[in-house]
Amino acid sequence: MIEVYPKKERDSKRLFNINIDSQMGDSYAQSKIIVLQKIVSKIAKKLPNDNSEITLGFKSQQKSKRIVPVARSLKSMDAFPIND
């Protein structure tokens, strides 16, 4: 599993806010999430095997969770459906 997340707290907050706004129905934020999902999906197609996974997200504030996914894909499948 490959986890990708912003290293800077400022960038992590931006991704967090985009994710929240997209869930609240903000169409601009939703389009940003779709673009990120498409990028992750394209990268996943180049992974070495069908069981490899790439996840893009932000670090959770909770200790029990590592990363809150915004986009996740396997080589053969997108975990979050991409709706155009």
N, C-alpha and C positions, 0 to 999 in steps of 0.2 A: 504494500500500500504506500502510495506517495501522497503526502499531505503538503499542501501549499497554502501559506497564509502570509499576510503582511507582517513584516518584521517591526515596522514602526507603529506605535500605538495610535498615532493620528490616522494612518491608513487603515488600520483595523477598525477604528471607529467609523470611518467613512463607509467601509464595506458593511458594517453592522447597521448603520443608518439606511443604506440603500436596501438592505434585506428587509428591515422593518417597514420602510416606506412601500416596498413592492407588495408586502403582505397586507398592507392597508389599502391597496388598490391604486397606488400612484403609478400611472402608466409609464412615465419617464423612468422611474426606478425599475419597473418590471422589464422594460426594454434593455436596461443595463444588465439585469440579471440574465436575460436571454442571451445577450452577447457573450457574457462570461461562460454560460453553459455551453454555447457553441464552441468557444475556444477550448474549453476543457475536453469536450467531446472529440474535437479534431486531434488534440494531443493524445488522447487515450487510444485512438486508432493506431498510433505508432508504438504502443507498449509491447513488450516482448511476448506476452501470452494472454489468453482470454481471461485468466484469473487476476491479472494485474489491475489495480484500481488507482485512480487519481482523484483527489478531492481538493477543491478550492473552498476556503472558508475563512473564518476568523476565530481567534482563540476565545474560548468561553470564559466568562467570569467565574463560573463554578469549577471547583477543583475536580469534581467527578467526571466532567466532560473535557475532552481535549480540544476538539475543534468543532465549530458549528458549521456544517456544510452549506454552501451556496450552490455549488455545482459538483457533481460526482459522476464519474463514468468508468465503466470497464471497457476493455478493448472492443467487446462485442455488443455492449448495451449501455445506454444512458440511464443512470439511476433516477434522475429527475427528468421527466419528459420535457422536451423542448417544444413549446407551442409558439408557432409563428403567427 
